[in-house]
Amino acid sequence: MEQVKIYPINNPLSDEFETVIGLLENYSLFDPGKEAIKKIRPSCDKNFISNALQLVSETKLLLQSGSDIFERRIPDVRKEIAILNAQNGVLSIESFNKFSQFIRVVEQVFHFFSTLEREFPTLIESLKPYERKQWVLDKIETVFDKDGIVLSSASERLTEIRGHKQKLLSLLSKQYQKIIQRLAKDGWLTSSVESSRNGRRVLSIHAEYRRSIKGIIHDVSASGRTVFFEPDETIELNNRMSELEQDEKMEIFRILKQLSDDIRIETSSFRAWVKMIAELDVIRCKANLSIEIKGSEPSVSPQSTIQLDRAFHPLLLLHQNSIGKQTIPFDLQLDHTSRIMVISGPNAGGKTMCMKTVGLLQMMFQSGMHISATSTSQLGIFKQILIDIGDNQSIEHELSTYSSRMEYMSYFIQNAHSETLVMIDELGSGTDPQIGAALAEAMVLALSEKGVKGIVTTHYPNIKLLASNYNAFTNASVAFDVEGMKPLYELEIGKPGSSYALLLAERSGIAVSIINKAKELLHSPSLEMETLLTQLKFNESETNRIYKEASEKNNELASLILKYQRLVENELKQETKNDEFLRKKEKYLLRESSDKLKKFYKEFKQAKNKSYIIKKYERYFDERKEQLKKVEEEKEISYSIDIGMAVRMRKGKVTGRVESIEGNKVTVVFGAFKMNCKKQDLIPDDIEVKNQKRD
């Protein structure tokens, strides 16, 4: 499988990639899997990348559903397989215990995925090359119990031997009990009565009685006060027990040899299973990392292009999360029309971090890992990644930083092609600024002619201007809060950024006279561009403020429109009850007039200035009389209504347009509403009423 060529080998991006590999290793439960993780490198194989990404997605779904492929660490059985592969090689009990644990994991994997085929098609497909051999575990379990002890039923001979041992052990226990009781009565025994020496069962007595006992002395304590002896009465029985134990060992060895011979024929399957479990372990580690970095599976582009949506630097994201800080995502696109992005802006604003994010995510993607961006992202495949980030001074070759970078650029230009991704930080720096700027412009143009995709960070005005004048380039800048004088860590596409060098110097306390002198000494075009970019940023801040205010007012207007629509709807509903409304209004006016008349009589009788009281109520009664007259007119008067006429309900304020008339039924459109009305409930709009004739 062809790997991505990364030059130079030692670079900050590769260091960060190794950190990601270290994160993967932390999730590993199988040593061969961890070794495979250490060997992960970006690939150029599109099929491998697509398949690997899908495997990670399915495993991630499995983990998020509460299931896991592996529940605990898996023993490494490569040594055991090597023993089985050797002629006449026999696994020990301990080795068989490790091996059976491994085989059980294999069986669990085959069984687990056999029940989930539709949900995890890619995982199931990845297991098809591996053959299930369930008889191997069945065979092992006829010899060992769940605790790894050889079963007596493993052979008739072993059953017989252990039966004899059990009987002899019972006889020995009775014999020892009698001896212990006798010696205890005589006071010869120490506090620790029984123990074992040289594989023989012994009793411990005080040293002064050693010449009074009958038996074999096997040991003496370091202090010389205790003697460990085997009584004469038990020597023959212990000899017989030793013979049975030896017979048992020989029979167990024979059983283990037979079992080893039986399963030896599957050695190639065992090796394949190690590979299968290692691959699943790697996939599981990638899925766990995806969960941790909030990763997604990007689409695989058929061309060498990059589209990142809401991308994060994964290591920065994890660090910020650990200290409770927010990480700002960014969007970025490199395609065949805009191949090279020039990022400018102040120092410590995030230019290099954006570039590293793109490079690291590309390396992760081509290694079959999810990336810390949304699933709408789309990445293509690059055959080489050329990196020039940081201080590349070479002590070994006695090269300065500038010389070292020029050697890299020479290599880049000679070897770059359309499937190359370049990452260059501060191109042309480290030498005379004017010469460096000119060289930087010439070199970036040369790279563009090679059709590369890439990112270049710069402070040089001519590079920013270049990116504005050539279609193959795109300007971008890292956002900066001019008023607060702090970076915002946001990537803004389509415009260059100011370095804010003079402004930062002034805000840092440098005397204004020195700042002004620097402006005088500064080359005119450079000063004009820096001033222009700074002013643009100020203007942008003001524009953003105005836009925010306009958005807030727009939201208020939308709310008012919604309220108005609801008011209209309620009013239209109310107007359908116009006749009832008129009756109630007439009744209300009459009742109110009656109450007012009673109040008038009362005040008139009590008042000294009766003419004042008459004038006070005269206007009110005239108004009520007119209102009652209008109510009567509205109840009795009807108007000529025609199609297309502007009309309203008798007591309504909303104007509508007549759409159709069928007898007494009139369909009227009120804005977004259509309503069926009775002809007598409608009157022409006020403007048209003046010229309408009554029926």
N, C-alpha and C positions, 0 to 999 in steps of 0.2 A: 504494500500500500504506500503510495507516494506521500511523503510528508511535505509540509510547507517549509520552504527555505527561509530561515530567519537570520538576518545579518545586521550587526555583528552578533555573535553567540551570546556574549555577556552584555546585557543592557537592562535598564530599569523595567521594561515591560516583561521580559522573561523572568525577572526576579519576582514580579507580582504574580505572574502565571504560576510560578513554583509555590507561592503562598496559597493560591487557590488549590493546587494539587495537595498541599498539606491539609487544607480544610477537608478535602475529600477523604484523605487517609484516616482522619479522625472518626469517620463513620464506619470504617471497614471492620468486618467481623471474621475475615478469613485471610490468613497471611498471603496466599497466592493472589488474592484480590488486591491486597495492599501493594504487592510487588507490581501488579499490572497497572495500578493507578500511578505509581512512580514513573512508569514508562509512557504515560499518555503524552502525545504530542499532536499539534494541529495537523490535520490531514487534508489532502487535495481531492479525496475520493467523495464525490457527491452522494453516491448511493450509501456509503458508510455513514456520512453525516446525517442524511435524512433518516436512515433506519435508527441510528443511535439516539437522535432527538425524540423519535416516536417512542422508543423503548423507555426513555426517561419520563416522558409524559404519562405513559401507562402506569409505570411504577409509582410515580408521584401521586396519581389518582388512587392507586392501591393504598399507599401510605396515609393519604388524607382521609380515606374511608375507614381507617382504624385497623387495617391489616398490615402485616409485614411479612416479607419473604422469609426472613430469618429472625428468630427470637433471641438467640444467644450466640456466643462465639462458636465457630466451627473449627474442629481440630484439623491441623495440617497433616495429611496422611501420605505425603509424597515419599517419605522414608519407608513407610510400611509397603507402599506399592513397589518400591525398589527391591525390598526383601522378597516379595512375592514374585517379582520378575526374575530373581536369581533362581537357578536350578536348585531344588531341594531346600529353598528358603522357607523357614517356619516362623510365623508370627507368635510372639509371646502373648500371655494373657493380657498384659497392659496394652500391647499393640492392637490386639483384637478389640479391646474396649474402645480405643480411639477410633479404630476403623469402623466399628459398628455404629458409633455416634455419627460419623460422617455419612455412612450408608443410610441411616435413618433420615438425615437432612435431605439427601437425594430423593428418597422415597416421598418425603413430605412435599417437596417441590413438584414432583411429577403428579402426585395426587391433587395438590392444591390447584394447579393450573388446569387440570383435566375438568374441573368443575366451573371454570371461569373463561372458557374459550371465546365466547362471543364478546366479552367485555375487554379482553386483552389480546387481540389478534396478533400483534407484533411480538409480544412476549412468547406466546404459544408457538409462533413460527420459529423463533430463535431456539426453541427446545427440540424441534423436530430432528436435527442431526444427531441427537443423543438418544440412545436406546435404553429403555427401562428394563432392569433385570431384578425383578422383585424376589426371585428365588434365592438371590445371594443373601439378603437379609433373613429370609425364612430359614436358610441353612445355618446361618450364624446363631439364630435364636433357638435352634434345636440343641445348641451346645452351651450357650450362656444364658443366665437369667438376667433380669432387668438391672441388677446391681453389678453385672460383669463377673459373676462367679460361675465356674464350670458346673453344669448340672450333673447330678449323679446319673441321670437318665441318658447322658451322652454316650454311654456304652454299658453293656452288661457287666464287663469286668470292673468298671469303676463303681457300679452299684454294689457289687460283691465286696470290693475292698473297703468301701466306706461303711458297709454293714458290719464287717469284722472290726473295723476301727471303733465303731460305736459301742459294740459289746465289750471290747477290751478296755475302752475308756471308762465304762461303767464299773468294770471289775477293779481297775486301778484306783478309781475314786474311793471305792469301799475300803481297799487295802490301805491307802494313804490316810483315810479317816481314822482307822484303828490305830495306826502308828502315831498319828498326831495326838490322839487322845492319851496314849500311854506316855509319850514324851512330855506332854503338857502337864500331866499328873506329877512327873518327876521334876518338872521345872527346868528342863533342858532347853526348850524352845525360846527363840527371841521373839520380839514383837511382830516381825514380818516372817510369818510361818513358812509360806511356800514361794518358790521362784523357779527360774529356769537357768541352767548353765550348760553350755555346749549342746543345746538341744535336748537336754535331759531334765526331767522333773525332779527337783531337789527340795530338801527341807533345810532350814537354817537353825543352828543350835549354838549355844555359847561355847567358845573355844576350849574351856576347861574340861568339857565332857567329850572331846574328840577321841580320846583313847578308850572311852567306854562304849562307843557306838559300834554297830556292825553295818558296814556299808562302804561305799566308795566316796571319798572326798573329792569333789570337783573344783572347789574354789575356796579361797579365804578372803575375807573383807580386807580393805586397805589398812584398817586399824588393827587387824589381827584378832579381833574379839569375836568374830562370827565365822563359823565354818558351814559351808554348803555341802550337804552330803546326800547321796542316794542310798536309801536303806536296802539291805540285802534282799528283803522280801519282795521288792519291786523291780530288781534288776532284770530278771528274766522277762517280766511283763513289759518293761520299757524297751528291752531289746526287740521284743515282738512288735511293739508300737512303731519303733524306728523302721523296721522292715516293711510294715504296712504303709507308712508314710512314703518310703522310697518307692514302693510299688505304685502308690497313688500318683506320685510325680511322673513316673515312667508312663503310666497309662494316660495321664493328662497330656504329656508331650506327644504321645502317639495320636491322641485325638486331635490336638492342635495341628500336627503335621498332616493328618488326613484332611482336616478342614482347609488348611492352606493349599493342599494339592487340589481340593475340589474347586476352590474359587480362583485358583491361579489362571485358569483359562480366560478369565474376564479382566485380565490386567489392562488391556487396551481400553476397555470400557471404564475402568477405574480412573485411568489418566484423563479420559474424555470428561468424566464427571467432575474431576478437579477443575478442568478448564471451564465447564458449564457453571459451577458454583462460583468460580472466580469472576466470570463475566457478569453473573447476576449480582455479585457483591459490588462490582464497579458501578453497574447501573443503579443499584440501590443507593450507593453513596452519592451519585450525581443527582438523584431524585431528592435526597435529603438536603443537599446543598441548594437545589432549586427552591425548596420550601423556605430555607433560611434566608436567601437573598431575594425572595419574592420574584423568582425567575419565571420566564415563559419560553415556550417553544416558538422561535421565529420562523417565518417562511424562508425556504431556500430559493434564492433568485437564480435564474438560469444564466445570468451575467455577473461579472465582477463589479457589483454595486453594493452600496450600503444605505439602508434606511432604518434609522433608529427612532423609535417613538417612546418618549418618557424614559429615557435611559439613565441608569445610575451606575456609578463606579461600585462594583460589588463589595470591595474591601472597605471603601469609604462608608458605604451604607451600613455595613456591619459595625464599624467603629462608631458612627454617629448614633446608631440605635443603642449601643452599649452605654452611651453617656447621655441618652435622652435628647439628642438633638436631631433636627430635621435635615434631610438631604434633598437638594433641589434637583429634579430631573431635567433633561434637555432633549430636544429633537434635533436630528441631523440627517442630511442626505447627501450622498456622493453618487453621481450617476455619469452617464456618458456625455452629458451636456455640461454639467457642473462637476468637474472631476476633482479639483483641488480647492479646499477651503482654507482661507487665510484668517486666522483668529488673532485679533489684536486687543489691546486693553492694558490696564495697569498691572504692575507686578502683584503677585499673590491674589489675583482676581479669579483664577481658576482656568487659565488658558491651557496649561500643561495637563491639568487634571482632566479636562474635556478630551484632549488628545489621547491620554492614557486610557481613558474609558473606552474610546472607540477601538483602540488597538487591543486591549485586553478582552473586550467582548468578542471581537473578531477571532481571537485565538481560542477562546472558550467555545465559540460556535463551531469552529472547524475541528474541535476536539470532541464534538458530540455532546456538549453541555448546554443546558438552558442559559439564557442571558438575563441580566437584570434590566429588562425593558418589557414593554407590553407585547402581546402576541401579534400585534399588527406590524411589528418590525419585520424587515426583510433583508437578508444578508446574502451576498454572493460568495463565491469561492476565489481566494487569491492564492497563487502558487508561491509567492514570496512576500515577506514583510520586511521592509528596510527601515531601521530605527536609528535615529540620532537624537537622543534625549539625555540631558544632563552633562556633567563634566566627564569628558572622555579622554583626559590626559593620560598618556601612556608612559609610565616610568621605565618599563622594560625596554621600550624602543626609543626612549629619550625624546618623545614627541610632546610638544605643547598641546594645549586644548585645541587651539586653532588648527595646528598642523594635523592633528588627529581627525578633526572634523572635515578637513579638506580631503583627507584620504578616504573617508567614508563617502563624501559627496562624489568623489571620482568613481568609486565603486558603484554608487547608486546610478549615476548617469550612464555608465557603461553597461550595466546589467538590467536596468529597468525595462519593463514592457507593460502591455495593457492589463496584465493580470498581477500587477505589483501594487502593494499598498505601502505608502511611505508615511513616516511619522517624523517630522523634523521640528525641533524646538529651537527657537531663536536663530534661524538661518542667517549666516553671515556675521554672527557676533564673534567677539574675541580678537578683533583687529581694528584698524582704522575705520571709524564709522562710515565715512563716505565710500571708501573702497569696499568695505564689507557689504554696504547696501547695494552697490552696483553689482558685486559678485553674486549676492543673494538673488537679485532680479534675474541675472543671466542664467543662474543654475536652476531656478524654479521654472523658467521658461523652457529650458532644456528638458527637464523632467516632464513638463506638460506635453511636449512634442512626442514623448515616448508613450503617451496615453495612460500614465499611471493615475491611480486614485490616491488621495492622501490629504493630510492636514499639515499646515505650516503655521507656527506661531511667530509673531514678529512685532517689533516696535517701529520698523522702518516705514516712513511715509510712502516711499516709492513702491514698496510691495503692496501696501494698501491701495494705492492708486492703480497699480497693475491689476489687482483683483477686481477693480471697478470697471476697467476698460476691456477685459478679455472675458468672453463667454465661458471659457473653460474653468474660470475661477469664481469663487463666491467669497465675499467678505462676511465676516462674523466677528462679534465682539462679546466680551464678558461684561455683563451689566454692572454699573457702578453708581452708587448713591452719591451724587455730587454734593448735596447739602450735608449729608451725614459723613461724607468722605470715607465710605467703606464699601467693599465689594459686596455684590448681591449673589454671586455665584450662579448667575443665569446666563445662558447662551442666547444671544440675539442674532438671528440670521439676516444677512442682507445689508449690513452697514459696518464700516470699520469702527474701531474704538480708539479713544484717546488714551495716551499713557498717563495723562494728568501729572506729568513730572513737575511742571512749574507750579501748578495749583497745590500739589501735595507738599512741595517745598515751602510755599508760602504759608500753608496751614500748619506746617511743622515748626514755624517760628523763624524761618530765614527772612532776613530784613528785606523790605520792599525794594530798597535801592539795589540790592544784589539781584533780586528777581528781574528788575527792570534792565539792569546791565546785561544779564543773561539774554534777555529778549533782544537787546541791541546786537549782541555778538552772534546770536543764532542766525543761521542761514534763512533768508527771507521766506522761501517757499515752505520750508519745514515749519517755521513759526506760524505761517498763515494756515497751514493744514491743522496743526495742533490746536490753534485758536478756534478754527472752524469746528473741529470735532468736539471740543469742549463746549462751544456755544450750542451746537446741535444737541448735546446731551442736556444742557439747561432747558432748551426749547422743548425737548422731548418730555422732560419732567413736568413742565408746565402743561404741555398737551395732554399728558396722562392725567393730570389733576383735573383739567377741564372735561376730559372724556369721562372721568369718574363722576363728576358732578352731573354731566348730561345723562349718564346712565341712571343715576339716582332719580333725576327728574323724569326720565322716560318711564321708569318703574312706577313712579307716582301717577303719571298720566295713564299708564295701562290699568292701574288700580281704579282710577276715576272712571275710565271707559267701562270697565267691568261693572262698577256700581251703577253707572248710567244705564247700561243694558238691562241690568236687573230691575232698575226703577221703571224703565219703559215696559218691560214684560209685566211687572206688577200693575202698572197703570192700565195697560191694555186689558188685563183680566178684570180690573175694576170697572172699566168703561162698559163692559158687556152687561153690567147691572145698572145701566144709566137710568132706566125708568124708575127702578126702585129707589135709586139715589135721589131723583127729583122729588119723588113722593116724600121721602124722609126729610129732604131739605125744606120742602114746603111746610111740612108739619112742624119742623124745628123753628122755622121763621115765625110761624103763627104763635107757637108756644112762647117763644122768646118775646115776641111783641106783646103778648098778653101779660107776661111777667113785668115787662117794662112799663106797660100802661098802669098796672097796679102800683108800681113804684112811683110813677108820675103823680097819681092821685094823692098818694101819701105825702110826697114832698110839697105838692101844690097846696094842700090844706095847711101844712105847717109853716110854709114860707111867708115872709113878710113882703118880699119883692117877687110877686107872682109872675110879672112879665119876664123876669130872668129865667124862671123855671120853664115857662112856655117856650122861650127861645132855645133853651138847653135841650129839650126833648123834641122840638119841632123838626130839626134836621135828622135826628135818628129815625122818626116815624116816616119821613119822606123817603129815606134810603131803604127802609124795610118795605115800603109800599112798592117802590121801583123793583126791588129784588123779587117780590112775589109776582109782580106783573111779568117779569122775564121768565120766571119758572113756568107760568101759565102759557106764555108764548112758546117756550121750548116743548111743552107737552103737546101743544096743538099744531104747531107749525111744522111742515115738512118741506124739503127743498128738492129741486130737480137734480138727480144724481146721474152722471154719465160716465162711461168707460174712459179712463185716462185722467179723470178729474182728481184734483188734490182735495182731500177731505179729512175730517177728523171726527172723533166721537163727540157727542153734544157737549160734554163737560170735560173733554180731554184736551191736552195740549200738543199731542204728538200728531204730526201730519203724515198721511199715507196716500197711496195712489190706487184708484179703483182699477182692478184687473179684469173683473167680469161681473155681469149682472144677470141673474136668473129670477125673474119675478120680483119678489120682495127680498131675495137673498143676494147680498153684495159681497164679493171677495175683494178685500183691501190688503195691500202690501204695506206694512209698517217697517221700514228698514229691513232687518234680517228676518222679520216675522210676517207670516201670512195669516189672515184672520177672516172668518165668515161673520158678517154682520147683517142686521135688519136695516132696511132702507131708512126707516123712521128714526133709527139711532144715529144717523150720520148727518152732518152738515158740511157744506163746502168750506174750504180753508178761508180764513178771515180776508185774505187779499181778494179772493174771488167772490165772496159773499155779496159785496157791494153791487155787483152787476148781475146777480142771479135774481130771477123772478120766482116768486112763490107760486106753488100749484094752486 
